[in-house]
Amino acid sequence: MSSLVYNAMIQIDGATKSGSGTILRLAVVLATLLGEELHLWNIRAKRDKPGLRPQHRQVVLACARLCDGKVEKAEVGSREIVYRPGKHIEGGFYQMEIGTAGSTTMLAMSLLLVACFADKPSTFNISGGLFQDFAPSAYHMQHVLLPTLRKMGINASLAVERPGYVPQGKGVIEVRVEPAKARLSPLLLPEQGKVKGIEGMALSSHLREQKVSRRMADECRKRLGDKGYDANIELRYDTQASQKGAVLSVWAETDTGCIIGADRAGRPGRASEEIGRYVARNLVQDLKTGASVDRYLADQLIPYCALADGVSQYIIPGTTEHVETNLWLVGEILGAGSVLENNLMEIHGVGYRPTPG
């Protein structure tokens, strides 16, 4: 391919900023919405196993599937792709299999943003991993991200059909997305407010005899109680997962409409009580900063705010490489301006709406 043809595309160096899979996922999603061709190289250059992993490859293929796009070099391990999206995003029912314990929620979050601008409602039935380190928990997406996005005009839901853990995966989620009726509204959460209540879910699979769900929840409640917070944590014991596993997720709601969450997956050698302490500590830390979103939402919300029609404002607990990466990408691809000062995030949305055709 000639350099002239490459120059006509969106050009993204995947080694920039975090050098992570975040760059691949968000760049492909934004290219899909714009209907513009993308050349991305140095994929996941700063990770231990650079190049496409199965879950990242699925994001590219799934986005292409929704818009009848084409992609070159999208093999596992590839460090470069050329992506040519179609001009029309088609809703409907899609069944997707990651094939490993790779994150179903990472794929779902990518598809969610695309499906907001589809021609009709979308349903995604996705199998793989649901609960693991370094990926959003399905419960966080269900109880924190999606309710926050409703403030922007996004109507979506997530159901956990079967839990799935590392290393086998084999969990299933189903995500339903209604197309946005208008341009996305900006998100305005300039103040944390007072905590009204804390809810949560303690889930374990094939671990009832060890009382894992009870132990995680009790320790978390105790630690939160020491800081003056009461928590209502539901206990759930599952027998449908393909292996043993556990997760604890909690979320606090405030009187200004903020939802701030924390979670932790289990793994061999990680005690239930350690999980409970970790989750309580992270939630308290984020609340103490005065943030109006948690450390996960801080970067997850950026693409939506960049596409919105107006200026969004929210307070983050602190700057991370994912925050910096997402701000850079929405500026590079969409031209969305942003200001981050004293943890107050201000994003100037571009007022995106699909081009008819």
Secondary structure, 3 states (H helix, E strand, C coil): CCHHHHHCCEEEECCCCCCCHHHHHHHHHHHHHHCCCEEEECCCCCCCCCCCCHHHHHHHHHHHHHHCCEEECCCCCCCEEEEECCCCCCCEEEEEECCCCCEHHHHHHHHHHHHCCCCCCEEEEEEEECECCCCCCHHHHHHHHHHHHHCCCCEEEEEEEECCECCCECEEEEEEEECCCCCCCCCEECCCCCEEEEEEEEEEECCCCCCHHHHHHHHHHHHHHHCCCCEEEEEEEECCCCCCEEEEEEEEEECCCCEEEEEEECCCCCCHHHHHHHHHHHHHHHHHCCCCCCCCHHHHCHHHHHHCCCEEEEECCCCCHHHHHHHHHHHHHHCCEEEEECCEEEEECCCCCCCCC
